[in-house]
Amino acid sequence: MDLVLRPVNDRFFHEHVLSFLSLAMSDSASALQTLLGQLDDDESSLLAGKLLASHIGGGLGGVEQTSWVALVDRLTRMQWAPGSSGWRVLGEHAGYVGDWDEALHLALMLEDPSYPYAQARASHGRREGFRRYPVADLGLASLIGGQWEPFPSFPPDRVFSTLGRGEYASRQQYAFADWAWRPASTVAQWSAQLESKLERLLARERERLESVEPPEWEAVRAWLLGQSTECPVVSEPLAGPQGGAWVERIGLLAALVREAAREEAGLVAHVIRPLNEAPEGEPSEESPAGS
């Protein structure tokens, strides 16, 4: 499975997408009609109109699923901006695309000081447990795992799902799904905390190496902290079994968080099935990571 992590217009997502999905749970026709009056986007209007034409009443059980999924995907994936006649699509915002398990591994390295990142079996077990029940208060890792904060007024796994993962417990104020969102205020906090978290990770790695400091150490630090735009070539003792991948890709994740914070944007994470997913028993081509 792949992870797609993108910045989103905070105002559009908070004021329009969340309210639309909340109303759609009980009255999808009213939600679609309201949405049509807010958008200046031909493709979204076509999908919403098609859903209204085939609507059989009630909540999401009354809408045609293929068009519904396409509409929700467009609302949550594209870059939206206000215009004179409503919200319009600017394009598809660049983000981070990579293997979901690897992205969760990187985020836990950053967020959880007890995560055994250098131990393959122990770290795999921790990620498997995390996917079944994402832990709150672990920042970027919680988002990548699909946990929602703030708690939504609708079950996100019933709105949109790719793998069938999800839970919605209103009494415990806990929800997770195959997709999740964080508002701009949270992303700004993450950006402010990045330096201390990255320094903590580097300190753990220095301790793991028994205080041996490779020659490219300062270049790695500069890359992770956003002081350099070029990821250095990393020596085997520092990188361990993954080569330099973790240094490069944690740097890309950190850069995406900083960029979203500068834009005062939120973040949306989707877990998706790769387009080039191979038949069972055959390896699939790895998706690129980038921002």
N, C-alpha and C positions, 0 to 999 in steps of 0.2 A: 504494500500500500504506500501511496505517496502522501505527503503533506504539502498543502499550499497555504502560505501565510502572506496576507496582503494588508496594507493600510486601507482604511475606508473613511469616507467623509463622516465625521462623528455626528454632526447635526442630522444628516440624512438618515443614518442608521438608527439613531436614537428616536427622532421625532416621527419618522415615517415607516421604516422597515419593522421595527419592534411593535409599534402600534398596529400596523397592518396585520402582522402575524398573530398578535393577541386577539384582535377582533375576528379574524378568520376562523379561529377555533370554534366559535359559536355561531357566527353569521358571515360566512365567506362571501355571499353576494354583496352585502353592505361594504365589506372590506375591499372587495375588488372595485366597486363603484367609487369609493372614496379614493383609492389609489389612482384610478384613471384621471381623476381631477387634479392630481398632484404631479403627474409626470408629463414630460415633453419628450417622449421616446417612442418611436414608432413600433419597435419590436416588442417592448414591454406592453404597450397599449394593445397590440395585436393579440398577444398571449392572454392578457386580462379579458379582452373582449371575447375571445374564444372560450375561455373558462365560464364567463357569464352566460354565453349562448347555450352551453351544454350543462349548465348548473341544474341540479335536481333538488336543491334545498338543504338547509342546515349548515353544518360546519365543513370540515375538510373531507368528510365522507361524501359530500355532494359535488366534489370537483373532479375533473378528469386529471389523473395523476401525471401523465407525461408532460402536459402543458404546465401544470402546477410546479413541478420540479424545475422545468426550464425557467419559469418566472422567478422563483425563489433564488435560483442560481444566478440569474442576471442581477437581481436586486442586491445580492450579497457579494458578488464577484467583481462587478464593474466599478469604475471610478465615476462617481456622480457629482454634479455641481449644479447650483441654482441658476436658472435662466429666467427670462422675462415671462415665459409661458409655462414654467414648471421646471422640475428637476430633469436634467438631461445627462446623457452618457458622454464622458470625455474620452473614454477608451478603457483599456484593461490595465490596471496599475501593476507595474513590476513589483515583484515580491520575492519570497523565498520558496523554491520548489525542491523537494528532496525526499529521500526515503523516510517514511514516517518513524520507523523504529530508530533510525540514526538521529533524526531530529529530536526525538524524545530523549535519547541518550545524551545528546549535547546539552539540551535544556536542563536535564537533571544534574549534569556536571556543573552547570552554572548556578543552579538554584539550591541544590541540596548538599550541604557540606558533609553529609554522612553517606552519600551515594558512592558505592564501590566501583567507580568507573574503570579502574585498571584490572578488575577481576571479571572475566567474561561471564562465567556462570552466575555469580552473585548479581551482577548488574542486569543480566537478562531476566532473572527471576524478579528483580525489583520492577523492571519495566512491564513485565507481564501482569503483575499485580496492579500496577498503576493504571494500565489500560482498562482493567476490569472495574476499577474504582478510583478515578483520578482524585488525588489529594488536593484539597484547597490550600491556599496560601503558599503555593510554590511557584508563583509568578508565571513566567513564560512556559514552564513545564505543565502547569495546570491548564493553560490555554491549549497547548498542543495535545494534551490528553483529552480535551473536550469538556472540561469542567466550566460551568457558567458562573460568573460573578460580575455584576450583581445578578441575583436570582431572577430568572425571567417569569413573566406572567403567563407563559404558555410552555408546554413540554417541547423542547427543541427537537427531540428525537422523533416526534410525531409530525413535525413540520417538514423535516428533511433528514434523510438518512441514506448512507451509502453502504454501511456494513451491518446495520441493525443494532448498533450499540446504543444504549441510553438508559437513563433513569430520571424520574421526576418525582421528588419527594417534597411536597409543599410544607409539611410540618417541620422537616429538618432544613428547609430552605436550601436544598441540594439538587442540582441537575447536571447531567452531562450527556453528550451526544457526539455524533461524528463531525460536528462543527461547533464552533464556539466564537464568542466575541468579547472584546474588552474595550471599554470607553477610553477616550483620549486622556482623561484624568489619570487613569490607571497606567497607561502607556508612558505618560510623563513621569510618574513615580518610578517605573521600571528603568527609564533612561537615567534618572538621577541616581539610581542605585547600582547601575552597571559597573562603574569603576571599582567600587568596593567588592562586588561579587567576583569580578574578573581577577582582581588582586588576590582574593581569597583562593580562587582556583589555582592561580600561579603559585601561591604559597604551598598548596597541597602537592602540586607537581614537583616543586623543588624538594619538598620533604620526601616524596616518593623516590626521587633520584638521589636521596641521601645528601642533599645540599650541593650536589654537583651542578654547576651552572654552565650549560652549553654555550658556545660562542655566539649563537644567534638569539640568546635570551632577551636582550633589550629590543631587538627587532620584532620578536614575537609579542612582547609587551606593548610596543608601540602600535602594532597592527590590531591587537585585541581592543586597545583603548581608543581606537579611532584616530590616533596621531599619525598614522601612515596609511596610504591607500594601496600598498603593495604587500601581499602576504609573503613572508620570507620562506625560503627553503629550509625545512626543519630536519635536523639530524635524527637518526633512528633512536638514540637513547631518550630524547625528549618526547618524541611522538609515540613511542611504543608500537604495538602491533598494527595500529591503524595508519601508520605513516603520518604525514602532515595533515591528513584530512580534518581531524578535529580542530586544529588551530585555524585552518582556513574557514571552516564552516561555522564555528562559533563566532569568528570575526564577522562573517556575513549576517548571522542572526543579530548580533549586537548592532551592526550598522543599520539593519532594517528597523530596529527599535528606536535608534537615535533619529533616523529619518522621519519615522512616523511622529515622534515627539516634536520635531521641528515643524512639521506640517499641522500639528495639533489634530492628528488623525487617530482613529481607533485602529484596532487590529482584528481581522477575522481569520480563523484557521479552518480549513476544510481537509478532511481525510478523503482521498479519492482513489479509485482503482486506476492504475496506469493505463493509458491508451494502448501501450505496447506490451501489455501483460501477456506473458507466454502461456501456452497450454500447460496443464498440470504436469509436473515432473520435469519441465524445462526451465532453465534460468531466464529471467526477464532482463531486458536492458535497463540499467540504472538511469533514473532521471537526473538531470543536472541540478545543482544547487546554485542559486545566485540571487542577486538583488538589483 
